[in-house]
Amino acid sequence: MNKRIFTFGLLVVLVSGIAFSQQFTLAVLPDTQPYINHDAQKGVWGYPINQLDMFTAQIEYLLDNARVAGGTIDFLVHEGDVVEHRTLYSSEWKNADKLLSNLDGIIPYLIAPGNHDCDRWVMKKGQPIQCHGWKTFCKYFGPDSVHFKDCSWYGGSFNGGTNSWAVQNISGYQVLFLALELEPTDETLAWAQSVLDLNKGLPTIVVTHEYLEYGTNDPNNPSYLNFANSQNRRDEGGNSPEAVWNKFISRNDQIFMVLCGHSSGEGIRIDRNVYGHNVYALLSDYQSRREVINSVASARNPLDSGDGWLRLMHFDIANSSVHVQTYSPYLDRYETDADSDFTINFDFDWKKRFPATNFQYVYSSLGKFLSSF
């Protein structure tokens, strides 16, 4: 057979495969602080269980369901509050570092630091607790850490690694993931804008620890998700979530989703950006769950167990939708209420809104294919 005809035939197969491979799963790890918590380990202060087992179960599930293991998980984002006690216990950081290192080389991931991940809290009369310093977080999860150094998918970072980004080729599309620090400053937002400008037009998911909370300023509608108002970085010029929306998210049409934790609960808020498109913001935080600890101890126990819940977001590009599920590998159970298992039908046709991303992936794949001859 003529080599050119043979090669052309293989290219057709390759392109066809890319065109119809349009599903992927994004895994979301909400606040892991209850599992890492030094005080929540068996025997410490008489605590009856080892909650680190819940984090271990989450990691094992992710590994078993990674794309390279035959599953569908292509990327992971951690919504922050990796640890509980800031820098009080080095064991919390070491345990988180050890567990997350199991994902290295298997599942690409980014981490957005939370208010419990700073070096210290400063308490001032009449002000919210202020977060200061991120040296420990950057030591364990900065760009020079074993998790991200020399990773081809890791795009870069800012402020020592408290902000980071990655572009991942997923199911025929390039997707930009942007992890932002707690209440990002104007300087950070300028950096984030430069990342978008560098990756113009790519569908973008922003993950930041604090963005939504229930019932704020609306006592008549406590189930309503409003922008969070903790002001943990007032001293450092941090922007409130609403300011982040006004200054940055709403003005960049390629951002179609925001993921956050911090406030206990789960839900979705939809805001329309200046281009007329919906931006879907999802809250998921299970740190206050107590099923496991209540089964072995008094309900008066001061610690929550979290119970190992995580989020699985199954994207279907062809149908411009995402099916969201909530699952606990530790309990081996899905949560199926309306806030835990639902489908978002985007208000846009993915292929029309982000046409360049598919072409870029095909071009890159064909280049690699041709170079093998």
Secondary structure, 3 states (H helix, E strand, C coil): CCHHHHHHHHHHHHHHHHHHCCEEEEEEECCCHHHHCHHHCCCHHHCCCCCHHHHHHHHHHHHHCEHHHCCCEEEEEECCCCCCCCCCCHHHHHHHHHHHHHHCCCCCEEECCCHHHCCEEECCCCCCCEEECCHHHHHHHCCCCCCCCCCCCEEEEEHHHCEEEEEEEECCEEEEEEEECCCCCHHHHHHHHHHHHHCCCCCEEEEECCCEEECCCCCCCCCCEEECCCCCCHHHCCCCHHHHHHHCHHHCCCEEEEEECCCCEEEEEEEECCCCCEEEEEEEECCCCCHHHHHHCCCCCCCCCCCCCEEEEEEEHHHCEEEEEEEECCCCEEECCCCCCEEEECCCCHHHHCHHHHHHHHHHHHHHHHHCC
